[in-house]
Amino acid sequence: MTGGRSTGLVAVTAMITLFLAGCGGDGARDKGPGNTPLESYTAKQIFERGEYEINAKDWGDAAFYFGEVERLYPYSEMAKRALIMQAYAYHKDREYDNARSSAQRFIDFYPADEDAAYAQYLLALSYYDQIELVGRDQGLTFQALQALRTVIERYPDSEYARSSILKFDLAFDHLAGKEMEIGRYYLKRDHFGAAISRFRVVVEDFQTTTHTPEALHRLVESYLSLGLTAEAQTAGAILGYNYQSTEWYEDSYKLLTRQGLKPEVLGDSWLAQIYRQMIKGEWL
C-alpha cells in the first residue's frame, strides 16, 4: 500500500515537473508538453506554472496562467488565489488597465477576504504608478487619490494603510505642483489675475503641501504688480507667521520693504479671512 502511494506521488511529481519545464516552450501557452491541453492539468499545476513565471519575471505569461486557473476552475479556492496573483502580475507588467480589472474583480467577489486590502492597494497603485509629469493631465492623480483614500479608510489597520498615506500625500502634493506650474506660466506673461487664481487654489485647497510657501510669495508678487498692496501685505503676513525661516518669506519681505510696506493683515480679503482662521487654529 505504501509502495503504491509512493509510486503515485512520484508520477504526479514528475507530471508537474514536466509541465513546469516544458509548457509554453514552443510559444503555445494554452498547451502543456506534447501539446497536452491545459484542461488536462489540475488547478494547482497551472497555478504553479504561474508561480514559475513569476519567479522568472515573465509577468505576461504568469498573468495568463493565473487567468487560466480562474477560467478552468471558477469559484475554487485556487481560482481566488490566482485572481489576486494575476492582478499582481499585470501590475508588474505595467498592464495597468488589466491590473485594475483583476483587482476590482477580486474586491467584488471576495470583499471579506484577507487579501481584499491588498487588492484595493494594487488597484490604487495601478493609478498611482501612472501619474504623469506635473505638466500633463492630472485625471489619474485624482483617481489615485480616491483609490488610496479607500485603502486608508476601509483598511486602516492593514499593512498597506501607512504606505497609502505616504502615497496619498505625494499625489496631493503633485496636484498642487500642477497648479503652481500653471500659475508661474501666467505670472511670467504678466497675466496676474489668472496667476492669482491658481496660487489661491494652492493656499486654500492644498495648504498642507510643500508648495504653500511659494504660492504665498507668488501672491505677494502678483498683488504688488497689480497695485493691490493690502492683499500683498496680508500674504506676506501669512508667510511670516508660518514660514518665517524660508527663502520665500525673505524674498517677499524684500519686495514689500522696497515699496515702504511691511507684512501685516489689512482689509477683509480672502487672505485676511484665512489669516484669522489660522490664528484660531483652524488652518495649517
C-alpha positions as CSV (number, residue, x, y, z in Angstrom):
1,M,0.0,0.0,0.0
2,T,2.8,2.4,1.0
3,G,4.7,1.5,-2.2
4,G,1.7,2.2,-4.3
5,R,1.3,5.7,-2.8
6,S,5.0,6.4,-3.3
7,T,4.7,5.4,-6.9
8,G,1.7,7.6,-7.4
9,L,3.4,10.5,-5.7
10,V,6.4,10.1,-7.9
11,A,4.2,10.0,-11.0
12,V,2.3,13.2,-10.0
13,T,5.6,15.0,-9.2
14,A,7.1,14.0,-12.5
15,M,4.0,15.3,-14.3
16,I,4.2,18.7,-12.5
17,T,7.9,18.9,-13.2
18,L,7.4,18.1,-16.9
19,F,4.6,20.7,-17.1
20,L,6.7,23.4,-15.5
21,A,9.7,22.7,-17.6
22,G,8.1,22.1,-21.0
23,C,4.8,24.0,-21.0
24,G,4.9,27.0,-23.4
25,G,8.4,26.3,-24.6
26,D,7.2,26.4,-28.2
27,G,5.3,29.6,-27.6
28,A,1.9,27.9,-27.2
29,R,0.8,28.9,-23.8
30,D,-2.5,27.1,-23.9
31,K,-0.8,23.7,-24.2
32,G,1.4,21.7,-22.0
33,P,4.3,19.4,-23.1
34,G,3.4,17.2,-26.0
35,N,0.5,19.6,-26.9
36,T,-1.5,18.4,-23.9
37,P,-4.4,20.8,-23.4
38,L,-4.3,22.9,-20.2
39,E,-7.7,21.4,-19.3
40,S,-5.7,18.1,-18.6
41,Y,-3.9,19.7,-15.7
42,T,-5.1,20.5,-12.2
43,A,-5.7,24.0,-10.8
44,K,-2.7,23.5,-8.6
45,Q,-0.5,22.5,-11.5
46,I,-1.5,25.5,-13.6
47,F,-1.2,27.8,-10.6
48,E,2.4,26.5,-10.0
49,R,3.1,27.3,-13.6
50,G,2.1,30.9,-12.9
51,E,4.4,31.0,-9.9
52,Y,7.2,29.6,-12.0
53,E,6.7,32.5,-14.5
54,I,6.6,35.0,-11.6
55,N,9.9,33.7,-10.4
56,A,11.2,34.0,-14.0
57,K,9.8,37.6,-14.1
58,D,7.8,36.7,-17.2
59,W,4.8,38.7,-16.0
60,G,2.7,38.3,-19.1
61,D,2.9,34.5,-19.1
62,A,2.3,34.5,-15.3
63,A,-0.9,36.6,-15.7
64,F,-2.1,34.2,-18.5
65,Y,-1.7,31.1,-16.4
66,F,-3.3,32.6,-13.3
67,G,-6.2,33.6,-15.6
68,E,-6.5,30.0,-16.9
69,V,-6.9,28.8,-13.3
70,E,-9.8,31.1,-12.9
71,R,-11.3,30.2,-16.3
72,L,-11.0,26.4,-15.9
73,Y,-11.7,26.2,-12.2
74,P,-14.0,29.1,-11.4
75,Y,-15.2,29.7,-7.8
76,S,-12.5,27.4,-6.4
77,E,-10.1,28.4,-3.6
78,M,-7.2,28.1,-6.1
79,A,-9.1,30.5,-8.5
80,K,-9.4,33.1,-5.7
81,R,-5.6,32.9,-5.1
82,A,-4.9,33.0,-8.8
83,L,-7.0,36.2,-9.3
84,I,-5.0,38.2,-6.8
85,M,-1.8,36.9,-8.3
86,Q,-3.0,37.8,-11.8
87,A,-3.6,41.4,-10.6
88,Y,0.0,41.4,-9.2
89,A,1.5,40.0,-12.4
90,Y,-0.4,42.5,-14.6
91,H,0.8,45.4,-12.4
92,K,4.4,44.2,-12.6
93,D,4.0,44.0,-16.4
94,R,2.7,47.6,-16.4
95,E,-0.6,46.4,-17.8
96,Y,-2.4,48.8,-15.5
97,D,-5.9,48.5,-17.0
98,N,-5.8,44.7,-16.7
99,A,-4.3,45.0,-13.2
100,R,-7.3,47.2,-12.1
101,S,-9.8,44.8,-13.7
102,S,-8.4,41.8,-11.9
103,A,-8.0,43.7,-8.6
104,Q,-11.6,45.0,-8.8
105,R,-13.0,41.5,-9.6
106,F,-11.3,40.2,-6.5
107,I,-12.8,43.0,-4.4
108,D,-16.2,42.4,-5.9
109,F,-16.1,38.6,-5.5
110,Y,-14.3,38.4,-2.2
111,P,-14.8,41.6,-0.2
112,A,-14.3,40.0,3.1
113,D,-11.2,38.1,2.2
114,E,-7.9,38.9,4.0
115,D,-6.4,39.8,0.6
116,A,-9.1,42.3,-0.2
117,A,-6.9,45.1,1.3
118,Y,-4.0,44.1,-0.9
119,A,-6.4,44.0,-4.0
120,Q,-7.5,47.6,-3.2
121,Y,-3.9,48.6,-2.7
122,L,-3.0,47.1,-6.1
123,L,-5.9,49.0,-7.7
124,A,-4.7,52.2,-6.2
125,L,-1.1,51.6,-7.3
126,S,-2.3,51.0,-10.8
127,Y,-3.4,54.6,-10.9
128,Y,-0.5,56.0,-8.7
129,D,2.2,54.4,-10.9
130,Q,0.7,56.1,-14.0
131,I,0.8,59.6,-12.6
132,E,2.3,61.7,-15.3
133,L,4.7,64.6,-15.2
134,V,3.4,67.7,-13.5
135,G,2.7,69.5,-16.8
136,R,0.2,66.8,-18.0
137,D,-3.4,65.9,-17.4
138,Q,-4.0,65.0,-13.7
139,G,-7.1,62.9,-14.1
140,L,-5.1,59.8,-13.0
141,T,-3.9,61.6,-9.9
142,F,-7.4,62.3,-8.8
143,Q,-8.3,58.6,-9.3
144,A,-5.2,57.6,-7.4
145,L,-6.2,59.8,-4.5
146,Q,-9.6,58.3,-4.4
147,A,-8.4,54.7,-4.5
148,L,-5.7,55.4,-1.9
149,R,-8.3,57.0,0.4
150,T,-10.3,53.9,0.1
151,V,-7.4,51.8,1.4
152,I,-6.8,54.2,4.3
153,E,-10.5,54.4,5.3
154,R,-11.6,50.8,4.6
155,Y,-8.5,49.1,5.9
156,P,-6.9,51.4,8.4
157,D,-5.2,48.6,10.4
158,S,-3.8,46.8,7.3
159,E,-0.1,46.8,6.4
160,Y,-1.0,48.8,3.3
161,A,-2.5,51.8,5.1
162,R,0.7,53.5,6.0
163,S,2.1,53.2,2.5
164,S,-1.2,54.5,1.1
165,I,-1.0,57.6,3.4
166,L,2.5,58.4,2.2
167,K,1.5,58.0,-1.5
168,F,-1.7,60.0,-0.9
169,D,0.4,62.9,0.4
170,L,2.8,62.7,-2.6
171,A,-0.1,62.6,-5.0
172,F,-1.8,65.5,-3.3
173,D,1.5,67.4,-3.5
174,H,1.6,66.5,-7.2
175,L,-1.7,68.2,-7.8
176,A,-0.6,71.3,-6.0
177,G,2.5,71.3,-8.2
178,K,0.3,71.3,-11.3
179,E,-1.5,74.5,-10.0
180,M,1.9,76.1,-9.3
181,E,3.2,75.4,-12.7
182,I,0.2,77.0,-14.4
183,G,0.3,79.9,-12.0
184,R,4.0,80.6,-12.8
185,Y,3.2,80.3,-16.5
186,Y,0.6,83.1,-16.2
187,L,2.8,85.2,-13.9
188,K,5.8,85.2,-16.3
189,R,3.4,86.5,-19.0
190,D,2.0,89.2,-16.7
191,H,-1.4,87.6,-16.6
192,F,-1.7,88.4,-12.9
193,G,-5.4,87.7,-12.4
194,A,-5.1,84.2,-13.8
195,A,-1.9,83.6,-11.8
196,I,-3.6,84.7,-8.6
197,S,-6.4,82.3,-9.2
198,R,-4.0,79.3,-9.4
199,F,-2.0,80.4,-6.4
200,R,-5.2,80.9,-4.4
201,V,-6.2,77.3,-5.1
202,V,-2.9,76.1,-3.6
203,V,-3.3,78.2,-0.5
204,E,-7.0,77.3,0.0
205,D,-7.1,73.7,-1.1
206,F,-3.5,72.4,-0.8
207,Q,-2.3,74.3,2.2
208,T,-0.6,71.2,3.8
209,T,1.7,70.7,0.8
210,T,5.2,71.8,0.2
211,H,4.1,74.4,-2.4
212,T,2.2,76.7,0.0
213,P,5.2,79.0,0.9
214,E,6.0,79.7,-2.7
215,A,2.3,80.2,-3.5
216,L,2.1,82.9,-0.9
217,H,5.2,84.5,-2.2
218,R,3.9,84.5,-5.7
219,L,0.7,86.1,-4.4
220,V,2.8,88.9,-3.0
221,E,4.5,89.4,-6.4
222,S,1.2,89.3,-8.3
223,Y,-0.7,91.6,-6.0
224,L,2.2,94.1,-5.9
225,S,2.2,94.1,-9.7
226,L,-1.4,95.0,-9.7
227,G,-1.0,97.7,-7.1
228,L,-3.1,95.7,-4.5
229,T,-0.8,96.4,-1.6
230,A,-3.2,95.4,1.2
231,E,-3.5,91.9,-0.3
232,A,0.2,91.7,-0.9
233,Q,1.0,92.7,2.7
234,T,-1.5,90.1,4.0
235,A,0.0,87.3,2.0
236,G,3.4,88.4,3.4
237,A,1.9,88.3,7.0
238,I,0.8,84.7,6.5
239,L,4.2,83.8,5.2
240,G,5.8,85.4,8.2
241,Y,3.5,83.6,10.6
242,N,4.1,80.2,9.2
243,Y,7.3,80.2,7.1
244,Q,9.5,83.0,8.5
245,S,12.7,81.0,8.1
246,T,12.1,80.2,4.4
247,E,13.7,81.9,1.4
248,W,10.1,82.7,0.2
249,Y,9.5,84.9,3.2
250,E,12.8,86.7,2.8
251,D,12.1,87.4,-0.8
252,S,8.6,88.7,0.0
253,Y,9.9,90.8,2.8
254,K,12.4,92.5,0.5
255,L,9.7,93.1,-2.2
256,L,7.4,94.7,0.4
257,T,10.0,96.9,2.2
258,R,11.4,98.2,-1.1
259,Q,8.0,99.8,-1.6
260,G,7.8,101.1,2.0
261,L,5.4,98.3,3.1
262,K,5.6,95.6,5.7
263,P,3.9,92.2,6.2
264,E,0.6,92.9,8.0
265,V,-3.0,91.9,7.8
266,L,-5.1,94.6,6.2
267,G,-8.7,94.7,4.9
268,D,-11.1,91.9,4.6
269,S,-9.8,89.9,1.6
270,W,-9.9,86.2,1.3
271,L,-6.3,86.2,2.6
272,A,-7.3,88.1,5.7
273,Q,-10.0,85.6,6.4
274,I,-7.5,82.8,6.0
275,Y,-5.2,84.6,8.5
276,R,-7.9,84.9,11.0
277,Q,-8.8,81.2,10.6
278,M,-5.1,80.4,11.0
279,I,-4.8,82.4,14.3
280,K,-7.8,80.4,15.6
281,G,-6.1,77.2,14.8
282,E,-8.5,76.3,12.0
283,W,-5.8,76.4,9.3
284,L,-2.5,74.7,9.0
